[in-house]
Amino acid sequence: MQRPQHYSARLLEKRFLNERETYLHVQFNCTPLNPDLPQYPGHTPGQYATFLLSEQDRRSYSFASVYSGDSTVDFVVEILENGIGSHRMATMEIGDTIEGIMPYGRFTYQNDETIRHHVVIGTGSGIVPLKPILEYGLQISTEQRFTLVWGLRYESDLFWVDEFRRLEEQYRQFRAMITITKPTETWQGLTGRVTEHLPALLTEVADTCVYLCGGHAMIHDARTLAGDCGIEKKRIITEQFY
Ligand SMILES: Cc1cc2nc3c(=O)[nH]c(=O)nc-3n(C[C@H](O)[C@H](O)[C@H](O)COP(=O)(O)OP(=O)(O)OC[C@H]3O[C@@H](n4cnc5c(N)ncnc54)[C@H](O)[C@@H]3O)c2cc1C
């Protein structure tokens, strides 16, 4: 893995991904602050960057895609009312710069051939590192199964659904399950919390690896449930966002 370095990140593009305008996609070009360092050398799917908002405030955001091979990086930021990081990202103009340190993190694809099933669970913005982890894992492993369970409150928060359906078509060993806790009457998909759908997936426990990403409460509940189902501690990996 690369050592984290300081970069000046210049905003290239930004756009909302969902109907309710709660998820903002931002793309930056990174230039090392130390001119002696080489161009951005890349990240591992699942890693993140930390942005320096002010002397005392920093916020971390997971890379939203696999390393592109150049110095562009992209993120998806959940825009929270009165959120400090949310406000900064939402008000940046194209061409503005922000200092970021990257890449960090060990929440990455578990490249282990004894794993037969990767069960990848996220709530809300927790989907962000999971998508590149899935894309990378599916590319390098044809024998292993991958199941995504993504939980959100509202259908109007959904984004990337077409990408997940495309991945399902491309890789028959991949299945995406999306569950909504406050569905409208017209929602025809799964409902309820992610944890309600887990026991049915955690059957071949000896060969399963569970990835959890999102808020504290979901991680706590899902970790306990996975442990109770018989998943070994070392096969439950987590990234807690808040
Ligand atoms: C390793 C790591 C990777 C992360 N990756 C991402 C990412 O890819 N995309 C992303 O949007 N965020 C990500 N986060 C979370 C992010 O760093 C911020 O903490 C979060 O977006 C809130 O920041 P804010 O400054 O906008 O709100 P703040 O000013 O910190 O908080 C506003 C209020 O919202 C609450 N809160 C914080 N986060 C959430 C949430 N997600 N849902 C509901 N309430 C919340 C806080 O407790 C507080 O009360 C990541 C966090 C970590 C540690």
The ligand as an SDF file (V2000), in Angstrom:
LIG
                    3D

 53 58  0  0  0  0  0  0  0  0999 V2000
  -12.7790    6.2980    7.0320 C   0  0  0  0  0  0  0  0  0  0  0  0
  -14.0010    7.1490    6.7580 C   0  0  0  0  0  0  0  0  0  0  0  0
  -14.5020    7.2200    5.4620 C   0  0  0  0  0  0  0  0  0  0  0  0
  -15.6310    7.9870    5.1940 C   0  0  0  0  0  0  0  0  0  0  0  0
  -16.1310    8.0350    3.9180 N   0  0  0  0  0  0  0  0  0  0  0  0
  -17.2250    8.7870    3.6630 C   0  0  0  0  0  0  0  0  0  0  0  0
  -17.7650    8.8690    2.3470 C   0  0  0  0  0  0  0  0  0  0  0  0
  -17.2550    8.2550    1.3920 O   0  0  0  0  0  0  0  0  0  0  0  0
  -18.8550    9.6570    2.1340 N   0  0  0  0  0  0  0  0  0  0  0  0
  -19.4510   10.3470    3.1810 C   0  0  0  0  0  0  0  0  0  0  0  0
  -20.4370   11.0590    2.9390 O   0  0  0  0  0  0  0  0  0  0  0  0
  -18.9530   10.2900    4.4150 N   0  0  0  0  0  0  0  0  0  0  0  0
  -17.8720    9.5360    4.6950 C   0  0  0  0  0  0  0  0  0  0  0  0
  -17.3730    9.4900    5.9690 N   0  0  0  0  0  0  0  0  0  0  0  0
  -18.0120   10.3190    6.9900 C   0  0  0  0  0  0  0  0  0  0  0  0
  -17.4690   11.7580    6.8950 C   0  0  0  0  0  0  0  0  0  0  0  0
  -16.1010   11.7860    7.2130 O   0  0  0  0  0  0  0  0  0  0  0  0
  -18.1700   12.7190    7.8190 C   0  0  0  0  0  0  0  0  0  0  0  0
  -18.0060   12.3250    9.1440 O   0  0  0  0  0  0  0  0  0  0  0  0
  -19.6720   12.7960    7.5610 C   0  0  0  0  0  0  0  0  0  0  0  0
  -19.8830   13.0060    6.1820 O   0  0  0  0  0  0  0  0  0  0  0  0
  -20.2770   13.9800    8.2980 C   0  0  0  0  0  0  0  0  0  0  0  0
  -19.4760   15.1040    8.1230 O   0  0  0  0  0  0  0  0  0  0  0  0
  -20.0280   16.5840    8.1720 P   0  0  0  0  0  0  0  0  0  0  0  0
  -18.8640   17.4310    8.5060 O   0  0  0  0  0  0  0  0  0  0  0  0
  -20.8150   16.9140    6.9540 O   0  0  0  0  0  0  0  0  0  0  0  0
  -21.0530   16.5750    9.3870 O   0  0  0  0  0  0  0  0  0  0  0  0
  -20.6800   16.9020   10.9110 P   0  0  0  0  0  0  0  0  0  0  0  0
  -20.5760   18.3810   11.0830 O   0  0  0  0  0  0  0  0  0  0  0  0
  -19.5220   16.0840   11.3530 O   0  0  0  0  0  0  0  0  0  0  0  0
  -21.9420   16.2810   11.6260 O   0  0  0  0  0  0  0  0  0  0  0  0
  -23.2560   16.7840   11.5490 C   0  0  0  0  0  0  0  0  0  0  0  0
  -24.1720   15.8650   12.3710 C   0  0  0  0  0  0  0  0  0  0  0  0
  -24.5110   14.6850   11.6390 O   0  0  0  0  0  0  0  0  0  0  0  0
  -24.1720   13.4680   12.3560 C   0  0  0  0  0  0  0  0  0  0  0  0
  -23.6740   12.5430   11.3280 N   0  0  0  0  0  0  0  0  0  0  0  0
  -22.4060   12.4220   10.8740 C   0  0  0  0  0  0  0  0  0  0  0  0
  -22.3520   11.5820    9.8480 N   0  0  0  0  0  0  0  0  0  0  0  0
  -23.6140   11.1660    9.6130 C   0  0  0  0  0  0  0  0  0  0  0  0
  -24.2220   10.3210    8.6620 C   0  0  0  0  0  0  0  0  0  0  0  0
  -23.4970    9.7110    7.6930 N   0  0  0  0  0  0  0  0  0  0  0  0
  -25.5690   10.1350    8.7120 N   0  0  0  0  0  0  0  0  0  0  0  0
  -26.3000   10.7430    9.6550 C   0  0  0  0  0  0  0  0  0  0  0  0
  -25.7870   11.5830   10.5830 N   0  0  0  0  0  0  0  0  0  0  0  0
  -24.4720   11.7760   10.5660 C   0  0  0  0  0  0  0  0  0  0  0  0
  -23.1270   13.8970   13.3370 C   0  0  0  0  0  0  0  0  0  0  0  0
  -23.1450   13.0290   14.4730 O   0  0  0  0  0  0  0  0  0  0  0  0
  -23.5580   15.3400   13.6660 C   0  0  0  0  0  0  0  0  0  0  0  0
  -24.5820   15.3220   14.6210 O   0  0  0  0  0  0  0  0  0  0  0  0
  -16.2670    8.7010    6.2530 C   0  0  0  0  0  0  0  0  0  0  0  0
  -15.7570    8.6380    7.5670 C   0  0  0  0  0  0  0  0  0  0  0  0
  -14.6370    7.8670    7.8000 C   0  0  0  0  0  0  0  0  0  0  0  0
  -14.1010    7.8130    9.2180 C   0  0  0  0  0  0  0  0  0  0  0  0
  1  2  1  0
  2  3  1  0
  2 52  2  0
  3  4  2  0
  4  5  1  0
  4 50  1  0
  5  6  2  0
  6  7  1  0
  6 13  1  0
  7  8  2  0
  7  9  1  0
  9 10  1  0
 10 11  2  0
 10 12  1  0
 12 13  2  0
 13 14  1  0
 14 15  1  0
 14 50  1  0
 15 16  1  0
 16 17  1  0
 16 18  1  0
 18 19  1  0
 18 20  1  0
 20 21  1  0
 20 22  1  0
 22 23  1  0
 23 24  1  0
 24 25  2  0
 24 26  1  0
 24 27  1  0
 27 28  1  0
 28 29  2  0
 28 30  1  0
 28 31  1  0
 31 32  1  0
 32 33  1  0
 33 34  1  0
 33 48  1  0
 34 35  1  0
 35 36  1  0
 35 46  1  0
 36 37  1  0
 36 45  1  0
 37 38  2  0
 38 39  1  0
 39 40  1  0
 39 45  2  0
 40 41  1  0
 40 42  2  0
 42 43  1  0
 43 44  2  0
 44 45  1  0
 46 47  1  0
 46 48  1  0
 48 49  1  0
 50 51  2  0
 51 52  1  0
 52 53  1  0
M  END
$$$$
